[in-house]
Amino acid sequence: MIPRILFVAMQNSPHAANWINLIADQGWDLHLFAINDHPVLPEMRGVTVHRPWLRLRPRMALKTFLKDPIGFHRNWHDIERQLNPDALPVRPIFPLPVVPPVDRALNYARPVRLGESDAHASRFYGPSVLLRLIRGLQPHLIHSMEFQHCGYNVLRAKELYGQEFPPWLATNWGSDIYYYRNFPDHRSQITRLLKNIDYYSCECRRDVTLAKELGLAGKVMPVLPNAGGFDLEYINPLRRVHTPSARRLIMVKGYQHFAGRALTALDAIERCSLLLKDYCIVVFSASPVIYERIEELRAYLGLDIHVLPYSNRDKMLRMFARARLYLGVSISDAISISMLEAMALGGISHPDQYLLLRRMDRRRKEWLCNFPERRESDRGPLAPSIDRR
């Protein structure tokens, strides 16, 4: 029997795509429950995507119906793939074709809470719809990637399912336990999740210890990066193209949210601006709130700084292969995939004080740097890495 795995994951996440791609060629029957109406990353492969319904463009549907009415009723779920034969197959959980205006209205239907915390999901991407898929698909394993959007969704679906729920592997992403355990409602929900899973995976031993303290009873899988590893035969030639000392590119992670502190990283850039006239600064994954700050640095300090549009992993690795320095600042994370990418490609990584890098190798001082909130210093801790010619 071919193993059938159902992933409950963020279909627009590069980390989820990289992990699924690792097993896409194993001959297994892979399925993905999309947790919202966002598109699937084009680099994801080897998996069938499940959505509440299929979105059909009226002109395309009408043209197909007039051409072959009988065939339309039999193959309407494949109409959109005719425009892009290489796209992943999409299957509706409810046998309904929906036109775009109705699709948008349904996606904004009243959300449902996923438990005692404030975490919620769109009604049609929530636990009741996931439950319908699980009962129809009967997977041999359910793998949720991330807790607050995906794991909570599976937990509620399991509570609705009752007995004989399929085996469940829950993967903890960076802040899922370490940060959210500090909030009573989330802590209670995380505890219930950990008591209900059969397998647990994460990317650092810190989170294994925390999970056991909160009641984990399932089997702990080997500790691995959540996006998988690196193809060394592929990246070794990349890192040799530009020697680190000759590189004049700085990469900055642009998250500014509950954990990300891109504005603090840009403050460090400002305080070192006189040293950066010959450097290009690229901000990726930029939150909307930091665009104005980037414009200020460009207009008033004359820095060559800009935002990188969405790029696939291959493009990101090539960018890191040109980078002398990487700044990724946050108040909570685990191993940080972008930090590993920077290190693997020869750049100096300056993560924040909360990352696990400080536990990995305390002797590699050039990897370590603390960025307190709005640090009041002339040049800050960034300058030594730039000065080192």
Secondary structure, DSSP 8 states (H G I E B T S, - for coil): ---EEEEEE-TT-HHHHHHHHHTTTS--EEEEEESSSS---TT--S-EEEESSEE--HHHHHHHHHH-HHHHHHHGGGTGGGT-TTS--EEESSS-EE-HHHHHHHHTS--EE-SSSS-EE-GGGSHHHHHHHHHHH--SEEEEESIIIIIHHHHHHHHHH-SS---EEEE--TTTTTTGGGSHHHHHHHHHHHHH-SEEE-SSHHHHHHHHHTT--SEE-----TT----HHHHHHHHHHS-GGG--EEEEE--BSSSBBHHHHHHHHHHTGGG-TT-EEEEES--GGGHHHHHHHHHHH--EEEE-----HHHHHHHHTT-SEEEE-BSS-SS-HHHHHHHHTT-EEEE-TTSTHHHH-TT-GGG-----TT---SSGGGHHHHH--
